[in-house]
Amino acid sequence: MKKKEWEKLQQLTVEELVARENELKAELFNLRFQHATGQLTNPMRLKECKREIARVKTLINARA
């Protein structure tokens, strides 16, 4: 993740972070489904998505 993207995440409110987490979880579900059916074109996106979910959760927990 680029530094600017991280800074943008840090500026979001908790509600926006929760919404972003839900979006990423939905994307991860779709990626896993594509992987299972052999239609996934970019397998690195699975790893990136998991890490971004972890970053968002970290920010949420830091503010709670």
C-alpha positions in Angstrom: 0.0 0.0 0.0 1.3 3.4 -0.9 1.9 6.0 1.7 -0.8 8.3 0.3 -3.4 5.5 0.4 -2.5 4.8 4.0 -2.9 8.5 4.9 -6.3 8.6 3.2 -7.4 5.6 5.3 -6.2 7.3 8.4 -8.4 10.3 7.7 -11.6 8.3 7.4 -14.1 8.2 10.2 -15.0 5.0 12.0 -18.3 4.7 10.1 -16.5 5.1 6.8 -13.9 2.5 7.9 -16.6 0.0 8.8 -18.2 0.6 5.4 -14.8 0.1 3.7 -14.3 -3.1 5.6 -17.6 -4.5 4.5 -16.8 -3.6 0.9 -13.5 -5.4 1.1 -15.1 -8.5 2.7 -17.5 -8.7 -0.2 -14.7 -8.3 -2.6 -12.7 -11.1 -0.8 -15.8 -13.4 -1.0 -16.0 -12.8 -4.8 -12.3 -13.4 -5.2 -12.5 -16.6 -3.3 -15.4 -17.7 -5.4 -13.5 -16.9 -8.6 -10.5 -18.8 -7.3 -12.5 -21.9 -6.5 -14.0 -21.9 -10.0 -10.7 -21.2 -11.7 -11.7 -17.8 -13.1 -9.3 -15.7 -11.0 -7.0 -13.7 -13.2 -4.9 -12.0 -10.4 -4.2 -14.3 -7.5 -2.2 -11.6 -5.7 -5.4 -9.6 -5.2 -6.5 -12.2 -2.6 -3.4 -11.3 -0.5 -3.8 -7.6 -1.0 -7.4 -7.7 -0.1 -6.7 -9.6 3.2 -4.0 -7.2 4.1 -6.2 -4.1 3.5 -8.9 -5.6 5.6 -6.3 -6.1 8.4 -5.2 -2.4 8.0 -8.8 -1.2 8.3 -9.5 -3.3 11.3 -6.3 -2.0 12.9 -7.5 1.6 12.5 -10.9 0.8 13.8 -9.5 -0.9 16.9 -7.1 2.0 17.5 -9.9 4.5 17.6 -12.3 2.4 19.8 
